């Protein structure tokens, strides 16, 4: 039989850990990441480089939808990356759309980021291997519920 008080305490700890994790991600967004060769880029810039690298030819509208942000927000980041010569804009088949690709400098950053991400994910994989499918389903259910509740607050 479940003990309501200890279960409630356990749930509070899980939710607290989620919000602590969320706060850490917010902090990451505000501080530039120092890559080798003295290159500093913000998380949003790295995320955008990664998305363009994974989807060559993506346009601003698709990129905004993929990142779940406004076209204006994506345009600002893309313009910064273009000035830093990491991203290039070009006209695709549709004359109205501006498509994006990484420059050679952008590809270099993309490769650094992918290597870093795979190293970080290796740590997660070790933990993941010790869990069950039931654990995975529960984690997803909790995270989806948190996302749903947050989405409801902004409607």
ABEGO torsion letter per residue (X at the ends): XBBAAAAAAAAAAAAAAAAAAAAAAAAAAABBBBBBGGBBBBAAAAAAAAAAAABBGBBAAAAAAAAGBBAAAAAAAAAAAAAAGABBBBBBABAABBBBBBBAAAAAAAAAAAAAAAAAAAAAAAAAAABBAAAAAAAAAAAAAAAAAAAAAAX
